[in-house]
Structure formats: C-alpha cells, structure tokens
Amino acid sequence: MAENFSFDFEGEHLVISEGSKGWNLELNKISWNKKPAKYDLRSWSEDHEKMGKGVTLSAEELKKLRDLLNSIEIS
C-alpha cells in the first residue's frame, strides 16, 4: 500500500496536452512532502485530486533535457 504524501503546486502550470477524459499532461513546479520544489511532468485530473505516473526533474535536469531536445531534429 502506498504511503501518505503531500504536494503543493508552486508555479509553472503548463498544459502540454489535453486528454479526452478530462486529464491533462502538465509541467508543474511542485513541492513533494514539503521538500524544495522540482519540475514535474505527469497527467492530472481536471481538479488536480488524482494523478498519473510521472517524472520529477531538478532545474539542472530540466535545463539539460531542454538542451538535448533543442539539439535533435524532431519530425
């Protein structure tokens, strides 16, 4: 069984795509369990009460990902 955890949105509420069932893929800045906020990419329900699996990145990791994405040709 999953442990209890807390999260607080601290900024960067960016919707990447909107799902057909009301869930959105979003990039947010979130503090998990009262720790320093990190960038978080995951699906959220419309009311932000439920979430899907996601990836959490530090600012340095997000910058590296941005640079890597800018260096490749996406078709």
Secondary structure, DSSP 8 states (H G I E B T S, - for coil): ------EEEEEEEEEEEE-TTS-EEEEEEEEETTS--EEEEEEE-TTSS-EEEEEEE-HHHHHHHHHHHHHS---
